[in-house]
Amino acid sequence: MSRNSIIILFVAFLMMGSIHAQSFRSIDISENRVEKATLLMKKKYDLNVDQYNAVFEVNKNLAQKVKPILLSDKTKMQKLLDIKPYAKEREKALMDIFNEEQQATYHTVIKERKAMLTAWLED
């Protein structure tokens, strides 16, 4: 699976919280959800206050950009493809915010999620 696919999957996990049967239209992309996702990232990546605020803004911007896509009548695959450039933009922004250790943790998390998804798809 390519890195781009992993980014798309990460965004899907971020936006849905899980990959269980939940329609895109019912995804909570409110500021409250963004805050919860950012708090999880704060714990996972040991973010300081400045990093937390920067990551929150990155996540909020992503949510604002993808909301119209998620609420559209496009197919799920087309929605994921439309989100892809925004996911790349988000990952780049996160790498600018994270230190080397946090970047390594981020990449480990992505690999773990890829493995989980692959295992889930194979079942």
Secondary structure, DSSP 8 states (H G I E B T S, - for coil): --HHHHHHHHHHHHHHSS-SS--GGG---SHHHHHHHHHHHHHHHT--HHHHHHHHHHHHHHHHHHHHHHTSSS-HHHHHHHHHHHHHHHHHHHHHHS-HHHHHHHHHHHHHHHHHHHHHHH-
